Amino acid sequence: MSSGSSSRSTSPSSGSEWSKKENKMFEEALAYYGEGAPNLWEKVASAMGGTKSAEEVRRHFQILIDDVNNIEYGRIPFPKYKTQGFWT
């Protein structure tokens, strides 16, 4: 993803990029364990095969939350996705 108005795939402070595969593993692990799980970031990092540290996982989550909040509060425009279907 680009660093424009859409979600960022990198963390400015960590300098590590997230591949589509890593993002998918992150999403699946987060959904599996749930936000309230004890030691969540360690569990998610482990489920990702150790490609990211628990701290990188936590920062990635925080960036996503910040992006969603910025969109919801109108600070940045809602992304315009190209879609297919009867509604377009």
Distance bins in CASP14 RR format, pairs under 12 A and 6 or more apart:
PFRMAT RR
TARGET T0000
AUTHOR 0000-0000-0000
RMODE 2
METHOD distances of the structure
MODEL  1
1 7 1 0 1 0 0 0 0 0 0 0 0
1 8 1 0 0 1 0 0 0 0 0 0 0
1 9 1 0 1 0 0 0 0 0 0 0 0
1 10 0 0 0 0 1 0 0 0 0 0 0
1 17 0 0 0 0 0 1 0 0 0 0 0
1 18 0 0 0 0 1 0 0 0 0 0 0
1 19 0 0 0 0 0 1 0 0 0 0 0
1 20 0 0 0 0 1 0 0 0 0 0 0
1 23 0 0 0 0 1 0 0 0 0 0 0
1 63 0 0 0 0 0 1 0 0 0 0 0
1 64 0 0 0 0 0 1 0 0 0 0 0
1 67 0 0 0 0 1 0 0 0 0 0 0
1 79 0 0 0 0 1 0 0 0 0 0 0
1 81 0 0 0 0 0 1 0 0 0 0 0
2 8 0 0 0 0 1 0 0 0 0 0 0
2 9 0 0 0 0 1 0 0 0 0 0 0
2 10 0 0 0 0 0 1 0 0 0 0 0
2 79 0 0 0 0 0 1 0 0 0 0 0
3 9 0 0 0 0 1 0 0 0 0 0 0
3 10 1 0 0 1 0 0 0 0 0 0 0
3 11 0 0 0 0 0 1 0 0 0 0 0
3 12 0 0 0 0 1 0 0 0 0 0 0
3 15 0 0 0 0 0 1 0 0 0 0 0
3 17 0 0 0 0 0 1 0 0 0 0 0
3 63 0 0 0 0 0 1 0 0 0 0 0
3 67 0 0 0 0 0 1 0 0 0 0 0
3 76 0 0 0 0 0 1 0 0 0 0 0
4 10 0 0 0 0 0 1 0 0 0 0 0
4 67 0 0 0 0 0 1 0 0 0 0 0
4 70 0 0 0 0 0 1 0 0 0 0 0
4 76 0 0 0 0 1 0 0 0 0 0 0
4 77 0 0 0 0 0 1 0 0 0 0 0
4 79 0 0 0 0 1 0 0 0 0 0 0
5 67 0 0 0 0 1 0 0 0 0 0 0
5 70 0 0 0 0 1 0 0 0 0 0 0
5 71 0 0 0 0 1 0 0 0 0 0 0
5 74 0 0 0 0 0 1 0 0 0 0 0
5 75 0 0 0 0 1 0 0 0 0 0 0
5 76 1 0 1 0 0 0 0 0 0 0 0
5 77 1 0 0 1 0 0 0 0 0 0 0
5 78 0 0 0 0 1 0 0 0 0 0 0
5 79 1 0 0 1 0 0 0 0 0 0 0
5 80 0 0 0 0 1 0 0 0 0 0 0
5 81 0 0 0 0 0 1 0 0 0 0 0
6 63 0 0 0 0 0 1 0 0 0 0 0
6 64 0 0 0 0 0 1 0 0 0 0 0
6 67 1 0 0 1 0 0 0 0 0 0 0
6 68 0 0 0 0 0 1 0 0 0 0 0
6 70 0 0 0 0 0 1 0 0 0 0 0
6 71 0 0 0 0 1 0 0 0 0 0 0
6 76 0 0 0 0 1 0 0 0 0 0 0
6 77 0 0 0 0 0 1 0 0 0 0 0
6 78 0 0 0 0 0 1 0 0 0 0 0
6 79 1 0 1 0 0 0 0 0 0 0 0
6 80 0 0 0 0 1 0 0 0 0 0 0
6 81 0 0 0 0 1 0 0 0 0 0 0
7 18 0 0 0 0 0 1 0 0 0 0 0
7 23 0 0 0 0 1 0 0 0 0 0 0
7 27 0 0 0 0 0 1 0 0 0 0 0
7 60 0 0 0 0 0 1 0 0 0 0 0
7 61 0 0 0 0 0 1 0 0 0 0 0
7 63 1 0 0 1 0 0 0 0 0 0 0
7 64 1 0 0 1 0 0 0 0 0 0 0
7 65 0 0 0 0 0 1 0 0 0 0 0
7 66 0 0 0 0 1 0 0 0 0 0 0
7 67 1 0 1 0 0 0 0 0 0 0 0
7 68 0 0 0 0 1 0 0 0 0 0 0
7 69 0 0 0 0 0 1 0 0 0 0 0
7 70 0 0 0 0 0 1 0 0 0 0 0
7 71 0 0 0 0 1 0 0 0 0 0 0
7 76 0 0 0 0 0 1 0 0 0 0 0
7 78 0 0 0 0 0 1 0 0 0 0 0
7 79 0 0 0 0 1 0 0 0 0 0 0
7 81 0 0 0 0 0 1 0 0 0 0 0
8 14 0 0 0 0 0 1 0 0 0 0 0
8 15 0 0 0 0 0 1 0 0 0 0 0
8 16 0 0 0 0 0 1 0 0 0 0 0
8 17 0 0 0 0 1 0 0 0 0 0 0
8 18 0 0 0 0 1 0 0 0 0 0 0
8 23 0 0 0 0 0 1 0 0 0 0 0
8 59 0 0 0 0 0 1 0 0 0 0 0
8 60 0 0 0 0 1 0 0 0 0 0 0
8 62 0 0 0 0 0 1 0 0 0 0 0
8 63 1 0 1 0 0 0 0 0 0 0 0
8 64 0 0 0 0 1 0 0 0 0 0 0
8 66 0 0 0 0 1 0 0 0 0 0 0
8 67 1 0 0 1 0 0 0 0 0 0 0
8 70 0 0 0 0 0 1 0 0 0 0 0
8 76 0 0 0 0 0 1 0 0 0 0 0
9 15 0 0 0 0 0 1 0 0 0 0 0
9 16 0 0 0 0 1 0 0 0 0 0 0
9 17 1 0 0 1 0 0 0 0 0 0 0
9 18 1 0 1 0 0 0 0 0 0 0 0
9 19 0 0 0 0 1 0 0 0 0 0 0
9 20 0 0 0 0 1 0 0 0 0 0 0
9 21 0 0 0 0 0 1 0 0 0 0 0
9 22 0 0 0 0 1 0 0 0 0 0 0
9 23 1 0 0 1 0 0 0 0 0 0 0
9 24 0 0 0 0 0 1 0 0 0 0 0
9 26 0 0 0 0 0 1 0 0 0 0 0
9 60 0 0 0 0 1 0 0 0 0 0 0
9 63 0 0 0 0 1 0 0 0 0 0 0
9 64 0 0 0 0 0 1 0 0 0 0 0
9 67 0 0 0 0 0 1 0 0 0 0 0
10 16 1 0 0 1 0 0 0 0 0 0 0
10 17 1 0 1 0 0 0 0 0 0 0 0
10 18 1 0 0 1 0 0 0 0 0 0 0
10 19 0 0 0 0 0 1 0 0 0 0 0
10 22 0 0 0 0 0 1 0 0 0 0 0
10 23 0 0 0 0 0 1 0 0 0 0 0
10 52 0 0 0 0 0 1 0 0 0 0 0
10 56 0 0 0 0 0 1 0 0 0 0 0
10 59 0 0 0 0 0 1 0 0 0 0 0
10 60 0 0 0 0 1 0 0 0 0 0 0
10 63 0 0 0 0 1 0 0 0 0 0 0
11 17 0 0 0 0 1 0 0 0 0 0 0
11 18 0 0 0 0 1 0 0 0 0 0 0
11 52 0 0 0 0 1 0 0 0 0 0 0
11 53 0 0 0 0 0 1 0 0 0 0 0
11 55 0 0 0 0 1 0 0 0 0 0 0
11 56 1 0 0 1 0 0 0 0 0 0 0
11 57 0 0 0 0 0 1 0 0 0 0 0
11 58 0 0 0 0 1 0 0 0 0 0 0
11 59 1 0 1 0 0 0 0 0 0 0 0
11 60 1 0 0 1 0 0 0 0 0 0 0
11 61 0 0 0 0 0 1 0 0 0 0 0
11 62 0 0 0 0 1 0 0 0 0 0 0
11 63 1 0 1 0 0 0 0 0 0 0 0
11 64 0 0 0 0 0 1 0 0 0 0 0
11 66 0 0 0 0 0 1 0 0 0 0 0
11 67 0 0 0 0 0 1 0 0 0 0 0
12 59 0 0 0 0 1 0 0 0 0 0 0
12 60 0 0 0 0 0 1 0 0 0 0 0
12 62 0 0 0 0 0 1 0 0 0 0 0
12 63 0 0 0 0 1 0 0 0 0 0 0
12 66 0 0 0 0 0 1 0 0 0 0 0
13 55 0 0 0 0 1 0 0 0 0 0 0
13 56 0 0 0 0 1 0 0 0 0 0 0
13 58 0 0 0 0 0 1 0 0 0 0 0
13 59 1 0 0 1 0 0 0 0 0 0 0
13 60 0 0 0 0 0 1 0 0 0 0 0
13 62 0 0 0 0 0 1 0 0 0 0 0
13 63 0 0 0 0 1 0 0 0 0 0 0
14 52 0 0 0 0 1 0 0 0 0 0 0
14 53 0 0 0 0 1 0 0 0 0 0 0
14 55 1 0 0 1 0 0 0 0 0 0 0
14 56 1 0 1 0 0 0 0 0 0 0 0
14 57 0 0 0 0 0 1 0 0 0 0 0
14 58 0 0 0 0 0 1 0 0 0 0 0
14 59 1 0 1 0 0 0 0 0 0 0 0
14 60 0 0 0 0 1 0 0 0 0 0 0
14 62 0 0 0 0 0 1 0 0 0 0 0
14 63 0 0 0 0 1 0 0 0 0 0 0
15 52 0 0 0 0 0 1 0 0 0 0 0
15 56 0 0 0 0 1 0 0 0 0 0 0
15 59 0 0 0 0 1 0 0 0 0 0 0
15 60 0 0 0 0 0 1 0 0 0 0 0
15 63 0 0 0 0 0 1 0 0 0 0 0
16 22 0 0 0 0 1 0 0 0 0 0 0
16 51 0 0 0 0 1 0 0 0 0 0 0
16 52 1 0 0 1 0 0 0 0 0 0 0
16 53 0 0 0 0 1 0 0 0 0 0 0
16 55 0 0 0 0 0 1 0 0 0 0 0
16 56 1 0 0 1 0 0 0 0 0 0 0
16 57 0 0 0 0 0 1 0 0 0 0 0
16 59 0 0 0 0 1 0 0 0 0 0 0
16 60 0 0 0 0 1 0 0 0 0 0 0
16 63 0 0 0 0 0 1 0 0 0 0 0
17 23 0 0 0 0 0 1 0 0 0 0 0
17 51 0 0 0 0 0 1 0 0 0 0 0
17 52 0 0 0 0 0 1 0 0 0 0 0
17 56 0 0 0 0 0 1 0 0 0 0 0
17 60 0 0 0 0 0 1 0 0 0 0 0
18 24 0 0 0 0 1 0 0 0 0 0 0
18 25 0 0 0 0 1 0 0 0 0 0 0
18 26 1 0 0 1 0 0 0 0 0 0 0
18 27 0 0 0 0 0 1 0 0 0 0 0
18 48 0 0 0 0 1 0 0 0 0 0 0
18 51 0 0 0 0 1 0 0 0 0 0 0
18 52 1 0 0 1 0 0 0 0 0 0 0
18 56 0 0 0 0 1 0 0 0 0 0 0
18 57 0 0 0 0 1 0 0 0 0 0 0
18 59 0 0 0 0 0 1 0 0 0 0 0
18 60 1 0 0 1 0 0 0 0 0 0 0
18 61 0 0 0 0 0 1 0 0 0 0 0
18 63 0 0 0 0 1 0 0 0 0 0 0
18 64 0 0 0 0 0 1 0 0 0 0 0
19 25 0 0 0 0 1 0 0 0 0 0 0
19 26 0 0 0 0 0 1 0 0 0 0 0
19 48 0 0 0 0 0 1 0 0 0 0 0
19 51 0 0 0 0 1 0 0 0 0 0 0
19 52 0 0 0 0 0 1 0 0 0 0 0
20 26 0 0 0 0 0 1 0 0 0 0 0
20 27 0 0 0 0 0 1 0 0 0 0 0
21 27 0 0 0 0 0 1 0 0 0 0 0
21 28 0 0 0 0 0 1 0 0 0 0 0
21 48 0 0 0 0 1 0 0 0 0 0 0
21 49 0 0 0 0 0 1 0 0 0 0 0
21 51 0 0 0 0 1 0 0 0 0 0 0
21 52 0 0 0 0 0 1 0 0 0 0 0
22 28 0 0 0 0 0 1 0 0 0 0 0
22 29 0 0 0 0 0 1 0 0 0 0 0
22 44 0 0 0 0 0 1 0 0 0 0 0
22 45 0 0 0 0 0 1 0 0 0 0 0
22 47 0 0 0 0 0 1 0 0 0 0 0
22 48 1 0 0 1 0 0 0 0 0 0 0
22 49 0 0 0 0 1 0 0 0 0 0 0
22 50 0 0 0 0 1 0 0 0 0 0 0
22 51 1 0 1 0 0 0 0 0 0 0 0
22 52 1 0 0 1 0 0 0 0 0 0 0
22 56 0 0 0 0 1 0 0 0 0 0 0
22 57 0 0 0 0 1 0 0 0 0 0 0
22 60 0 0 0 0 1 0 0 0 0 0 0
23 29 0 0 0 0 0 1 0 0 0 0 0
23 30 0 0 0 0 0 1 0 0 0 0 0
23 44 0 0 0 0 0 1 0 0 0 0 0
23 48 0 0 0 0 1 0 0 0 0 0 0
23 51 0 0 0 0 0 1 0 0 0 0 0
23 52 0 0 0 0 0 1 0 0 0 0 0
23 57 0 0 0 0 0 1 0 0 0 0 0
23 60 0 0 0 0 1 0 0 0 0 0 0
23 61 0 0 0 0 0 1 0 0 0 0 0
23 63 0 0 0 0 0 1 0 0 0 0 0
23 64 0 0 0 0 1 0 0 0 0 0 0
24 30 0 0 0 0 0 1 0 0 0 0 0
24 31 0 0 0 0 0 1 0 0 0 0 0
24 47 0 0 0 0 0 1 0 0 0 0 0
24 48 0 0 0 0 1 0 0 0 0 0 0
24 51 0 0 0 0 0 1 0 0 0 0 0
25 31 0 0 0 0 0 1 0 0 0 0 0
25 32 0 0 0 0 0 1 0 0 0 0 0
25 44 0 0 0 0 1 0 0 0 0 0 0
25 45 0 0 0 0 1 0 0 0 0 0 0
25 46 0 0 0 0 0 1 0 0 0 0 0
25 47 1 0 0 1 0 0 0 0 0 0 0
25 48 1 0 1 0 0 0 0 0 0 0 0
25 49 1 0 0 1 0 0 0 0 0 0 0
25 50 0 0 0 0 1 0 0 0 0 0 0
25 51 1 0 0 1 0 0 0 0 0 0 0
25 52 0 0 0 0 1 0 0 0 0 0 0
25 57 0 0 0 0 0 1 0 0 0 0 0
25 60 0 0 0 0 0 1 0 0 0 0 0
26 32 0 0 0 0 0 1 0 0 0 0 0
26 33 0 0 0 0 0 1 0 0 0 0 0
26 40 0 0 0 0 0 1 0 0 0 0 0
26 41 0 0 0 0 0 1 0 0 0 0 0
26 43 0 0 0 0 0 1 0 0 0 0 0
26 44 1 0 0 1 0 0 0 0 0 0 0
26 45 0 0 0 0 1 0 0 0 0 0 0
26 46 0 0 0 0 0 1 0 0 0 0 0
26 47 0 0 0 0 1 0 0 0 0 0 0
26 48 1 0 0 1 0 0 0 0 0 0 0
26 49 0 0 0 0 0 1 0 0 0 0 0
26 50 0 0 0 0 0 1 0 0 0 0 0
26 51 0 0 0 0 1 0 0 0 0 0 0
26 52 1 0 0 1 0 0 0 0 0 0 0
26 54 0 0 0 0 0 1 0 0 0 0 0
26 56 0 0 0 0 1 0 0 0 0 0 0
26 57 1 0 0 1 0 0 0 0 0 0 0
26 58 0 0 0 0 0 1 0 0 0 0 0
26 59 0 0 0 0 0 1 0 0 0 0 0
26 60 1 0 0 1 0 0 0 0 0 0 0
26 61 0 0 0 0 1 0 0 0 0 0 0
26 63 0 0 0 0 0 1 0 0 0 0 0
26 64 0 0 0 0 1 0 0 0 0 0 0
27 33 0 0 0 0 0 1 0 0 0 0 0
27 34 0 0 0 0 0 1 0 0 0 0 0
27 44 0 0 0 0 1 0 0 0 0 0 0
27 47 0 0 0 0 0 1 0 0 0 0 0
27 48 0 0 0 0 0 1 0 0 0 0 0
27 57 0 0 0 0 0 1 0 0 0 0 0
27 60 0 0 0 0 0 1 0 0 0 0 0
27 61 0 0 0 0 0 1 0 0 0 0 0
27 64 0 0 0 0 1 0 0 0 0 0 0
28 34 0 0 0 0 0 1 0 0 0 0 0
28 44 0 0 0 0 1 0 0 0 0 0 0
28 47 1 0 0 1 0 0 0 0 0 0 0
28 48 0 0 0 0 1 0 0 0 0 0 0
29 35 0 0 0 0 0 1 0 0 0 0 0
29 37 0 0 0 0 1 0 0 0 0 0 0
29 40 0 0 0 0 1 0 0 0 0 0 0
29 41 0 0 0 0 0 1 0 0 0 0 0
29 42 0 0 0 0 0 1 0 0 0 0 0
29 43 1 0 0 1 0 0 0 0 0 0 0
29 44 1 0 1 0 0 0 0 0 0 0 0
29 45 0 0 0 0 1 0 0 0 0 0 0
29 46 0 0 0 0 1 0 0 0 0 0 0
29 47 1 1 0 0 0 0 0 0 0 0 0
29 48 1 0 0 1 0 0 0 0 0 0 0
29 49 0 0 0 0 1 0 0 0 0 0 0
29 50 0 0 0 0 0 1 0 0 0 0 0
29 51 0 0 0 0 0 1 0 0 0 0 0
29 52 0 0 0 0 0 1 0 0 0 0 0
29 54 0 0 0 0 0 1 0 0 0 0 0
29 57 0 0 0 0 1 0 0 0 0 0 0
29 60 0 0 0 0 0 1 0 0 0 0 0
29 61 0 0 0 0 0 1 0 0 0 0 0
30 36 0 0 0 0 0 1 0 0 0 0 0
30 37 0 0 0 0 1 0 0 0 0 0 0
30 40 1 0 0 1 0 0 0 0 0 0 0
30 41 0 0 0 0 1 0 0 0 0 0 0
30 43 0 0 0 0 1 0 0 0 0 0 0
30 44 1 0 1 0 0 0 0 0 0 0 0
30 45 0 0 0 0 0 1 0 0 0 0 0
30 47 0 0 0 0 1 0 0 0 0 0 0
30 48 0 0 0 0 0 1 0 0 0 0 0
30 57 0 0 0 0 1 0 0 0 0 0 0
30 58 0 0 0 0 0 1 0 0 0 0 0
30 60 0 0 0 0 1 0 0 0 0 0 0
30 61 1 0 0 1 0 0 0 0 0 0 0
30 64 0 0 0 0 1 0 0 0 0 0 0
30 65 0 0 0 0 0 1 0 0 0 0 0
31 37 0 0 0 0 0 1 0 0 0 0 0
31 40 0 0 0 0 0 1 0 0 0 0 0
31 44 0 0 0 0 0 1 0 0 0 0 0
31 47 0 0 0 0 0 1 0 0 0 0 0
32 40 0 0 0 0 0 1 0 0 0 0 0
32 43 0 0 0 0 1 0 0 0 0 0 0
32 44 0 0 0 0 1 0 0 0 0 0 0
32 46 0 0 0 0 0 1 0 0 0 0 0
32 47 1 0 0 1 0 0 0 0 0 0 0
32 48 0 0 0 0 0 1 0 0 0 0 0
33 39 0 0 0 0 1 0 0 0 0 0 0
33 40 1 0 1 0 0 0 0 0 0 0 0
33 41 0 0 0 0 1 0 0 0 0 0 0
33 42 0 0 0 0 0 1 0 0 0 0 0
33 43 1 0 1 0 0 0 0 0 0 0 0
33 44 1 0 0 1 0 0 0 0 0 0 0
33 45 0 0 0 0 0 1 0 0 0 0 0
33 46 0 0 0 0 0 1 0 0 0 0 0
33 47 1 0 0 1 0 0 0 0 0 0 0
33 48 0 0 0 0 0 1 0 0 0 0 0
33 57 0 0 0 0 0 1 0 0 0 0 0
33 61 0 0 0 0 0 1 0 0 0 0 0
34 40 1 0 0 1 0 0 0 0 0 0 0
34 41 0 0 0 0 0 1 0 0 0 0 0
34 43 0 0 0 0 1 0 0 0 0 0 0
34 44 0 0 0 0 1 0 0 0 0 0 0
34 47 0 0 0 0 0 1 0 0 0 0 0
34 61 0 0 0 0 0 1 0 0 0 0 0
35 41 0 0 0 0 0 1 0 0 0 0 0
35 43 0 0 0 0 0 1 0 0 0 0 0
35 44 0 0 0 0 0 1 0 0 0 0 0
35 58 0 0 0 0 0 1 0 0 0 0 0
35 61 0 0 0 0 1 0 0 0 0 0 0
35 64 0 0 0 0 0 1 0 0 0 0 0
35 65 0 0 0 0 0 1 0 0 0 0 0
36 43 0 0 0 0 0 1 0 0 0 0 0
36 44 0 0 0 0 0 1 0 0 0 0 0
36 61 0 0 0 0 0 1 0 0 0 0 0
37 43 1 0 0 1 0 0 0 0 0 0 0
37 44 0 0 0 0 1 0 0 0 0 0 0
37 46 0 0 0 0 0 1 0 0 0 0 0
37 47 0 0 0 0 0 1 0 0 0 0 0
39 45 0 0 0 0 1 0 0 0 0 0 0
39 46 0 0 0 0 1 0 0 0 0 0 0
39 47 0 0 0 0 0 1 0 0 0 0 0
39 54 0 0 0 0 1 0 0 0 0 0 0
39 57 0 0 0 0 0 1 0 0 0 0 0
39 58 0 0 0 0 0 1 0 0 0 0 0
40 46 0 0 0 0 0 1 0 0 0 0 0
40 47 0 0 0 0 0 1 0 0 0 0 0
40 54 0 0 0 0 1 0 0 0 0 0 0
40 57 0 0 0 0 1 0 0 0 0 0 0
40 58 0 0 0 0 1 0 0 0 0 0 0
40 61 0 0 0 0 1 0 0 0 0 0 0
41 47 0 0 0 0 0 1 0 0 0 0 0
41 48 0 0 0 0 0 1 0 0 0 0 0
41 50 0 0 0 0 0 1 0 0 0 0 0
41 52 0 0 0 0 1 0 0 0 0 0 0
41 53 0 0 0 0 1 0 0 0 0 0 0
41 54 1 1 0 0 0 0 0 0 0 0 0
41 55 1 0 0 1 0 0 0 0 0 0 0
41 56 0 0 0 0 1 0 0 0 0 0 0
41 57 1 0 1 0 0 0 0 0 0 0 0
41 58 1 0 1 0 0 0 0 0 0 0 0
41 59 0 0 0 0 1 0 0 0 0 0 0
41 60 0 0 0 0 1 0 0 0 0 0 0
41 61 1 0 0 1 0 0 0 0 0 0 0
41 62 0 0 0 0 0 1 0 0 0 0 0
42 48 0 0 0 0 0 1 0 0 0 0 0
42 49 0 0 0 0 0 1 0 0 0 0 0
42 50 0 0 0 0 0 1 0 0 0 0 0
42 52 0 0 0 0 0 1 0 0 0 0 0
42 53 0 0 0 0 1 0 0 0 0 0 0
42 54 1 0 1 0 0 0 0 0 0 0 0
42 55 0 0 0 0 1 0 0 0 0 0 0
42 56 0 0 0 0 0 1 0 0 0 0 0
42 57 0 0 0 0 1 0 0 0 0 0 0
42 58 0 0 0 0 1 0 0 0 0 0 0
43 49 0 0 0 0 0 1 0 0 0 0 0
43 50 0 0 0 0 0 1 0 0 0 0 0
43 54 0 0 0 0 1 0 0 0 0 0 0
43 57 0 0 0 0 1 0 0 0 0 0 0
43 58 0 0 0 0 0 1 0 0 0 0 0
44 50 0 0 0 0 1 0 0 0 0 0 0
44 51 0 0 0 0 0 1 0 0 0 0 0
44 52 0 0 0 0 1 0 0 0 0 0 0
44 53 0 0 0 0 0 1 0 0 0 0 0
44 54 1 0 0 1 0 0 0 0 0 0 0
44 55 0 0 0 0 0 1 0 0 0 0 0
44 56 0 0 0 0 0 1 0 0 0 0 0
44 57 1 0 1 0 0 0 0 0 0 0 0
44 58 0 0 0 0 1 0 0 0 0 0 0
44 59 0 0 0 0 0 1 0 0 0 0 0
44 60 0 0 0 0 1 0 0 0 0 0 0
44 61 0 0 0 0 1 0 0 0 0 0 0
45 51 0 0 0 0 1 0 0 0 0 0 0
45 52 1 0 1 0 0 0 0 0 0 0 0
45 53 1 0 1 0 0 0 0 0 0 0 0
45 54 1 0 1 0 0 0 0 0 0 0 0
45 55 0 0 0 0 1 0 0 0 0 0 0
45 56 1 0 0 1 0 0 0 0 0 0 0
45 57 1 0 1 0 0 0 0 0 0 0 0
45 58 0 0 0 0 1 0 0 0 0 0 0
45 59 0 0 0 0 0 1 0 0 0 0 0
45 60 0 0 0 0 0 1 0 0 0 0 0
45 61 0 0 0 0 0 1 0 0 0 0 0
46 52 0 0 0 0 0 1 0 0 0 0 0
46 53 0 0 0 0 0 1 0 0 0 0 0
46 54 0 0 0 0 1 0 0 0 0 0 0
46 57 0 0 0 0 1 0 0 0 0 0 0
47 54 0 0 0 0 0 1 0 0 0 0 0
47 57 0 0 0 0 1 0 0 0 0 0 0
48 54 0 0 0 0 0 1 0 0 0 0 0
48 56 0 0 0 0 1 0 0 0 0 0 0
48 57 1 0 0 1 0 0 0 0 0 0 0
48 60 0 0 0 0 0 1 0 0 0 0 0
49 57 0 0 0 0 0 1 0 0 0 0 0
50 56 0 0 0 0 1 0 0 0 0 0 0
50 57 0 0 0 0 1 0 0 0 0 0 0
51 57 0 0 0 0 1 0 0 0 0 0 0
51 60 0 0 0 0 0 1 0 0 0 0 0
52 58 0 0 0 0 1 0 0 0 0 0 0
52 59 0 0 0 0 1 0 0 0 0 0 0
52 60 1 0 0 1 0 0 0 0 0 0 0
52 61 0 0 0 0 0 1 0 0 0 0 0
53 59 0 0 0 0 1 0 0 0 0 0 0
53 60 0 0 0 0 0 1 0 0 0 0 0
54 60 0 0 0 0 0 1 0 0 0 0 0
54 61 0 0 0 0 0 1 0 0 0 0 0
55 61 0 0 0 0 0 1 0 0 0 0 0
55 62 0 0 0 0 0 1 0 0 0 0 0
56 62 0 0 0 0 0 1 0 0 0 0 0
56 63 0 0 0 0 0 1 0 0 0 0 0
57 63 0 0 0 0 0 1 0 0 0 0 0
57 64 0 0 0 0 0 1 0 0 0 0 0
58 64 0 0 0 0 0 1 0 0 0 0 0
58 65 0 0 0 0 0 1 0 0 0 0 0
59 65 0 0 0 0 0 1 0 0 0 0 0
59 66 0 0 0 0 0 1 0 0 0 0 0
60 66 0 0 0 0 0 1 0 0 0 0 0
60 67 0 0 0 0 0 1 0 0 0 0 0
61 67 0 0 0 0 0 1 0 0 0 0 0
61 68 0 0 0 0 0 1 0 0 0 0 0
62 68 0 0 0 0 0 1 0 0 0 0 0
62 69 0 0 0 0 0 1 0 0 0 0 0
63 69 0 0 0 0 0 1 0 0 0 0 0
63 70 0 0 0 0 0 1 0 0 0 0 0
64 70 0 0 0 0 0 1 0 0 0 0 0
64 71 0 0 0 0 0 1 0 0 0 0 0
65 71 0 0 0 0 0 1 0 0 0 0 0
65 72 0 0 0 0 0 1 0 0 0 0 0
66 72 0 0 0 0 0 1 0 0 0 0 0
66 73 0 0 0 0 0 1 0 0 0 0 0
66 75 0 0 0 0 1 0 0 0 0 0 0
66 76 0 0 0 0 0 1 0 0 0 0 0
67 73 0 0 0 0 0 1 0 0 0 0 0
67 74 0 0 0 0 0 1 0 0 0 0 0
67 75 0 0 0 0 1 0 0 0 0 0 0
67 76 1 0 0 1 0 0 0 0 0 0 0
67 78 0 0 0 0 0 1 0 0 0 0 0
67 79 0 0 0 0 1 0 0 0 0 0 0
68 74 0 0 0 0 0 1 0 0 0 0 0
68 75 0 0 0 0 0 1 0 0 0 0 0
68 76 0 0 0 0 0 1 0 0 0 0 0
68 78 0 0 0 0 0 1 0 0 0 0 0
68 79 0 0 0 0 0 1 0 0 0 0 0
69 75 0 0 0 0 1 0 0 0 0 0 0
69 76 0 0 0 0 0 1 0 0 0 0 0
70 76 1 0 1 0 0 0 0 0 0 0 0
70 77 0 0 0 0 1 0 0 0 0 0 0
70 78 0 0 0 0 0 1 0 0 0 0 0
70 79 0 0 0 0 0 1 0 0 0 0 0
71 77 1 0 0 1 0 0 0 0 0 0 0
71 78 1 0 1 0 0 0 0 0 0 0 0
71 79 1 0 0 1 0 0 0 0 0 0 0
71 80 0 0 0 0 0 1 0 0 0 0 0
72 78 0 0 0 0 1 0 0 0 0 0 0
80 88 0 0 0 0 0 1 0 0 0 0 0
81 87 0 0 0 0 0 1 0 0 0 0 0
81 88 0 0 0 0 0 1 0 0 0 0 0
82 88 0 0 0 0 1 0 0 0 0 0 0
END
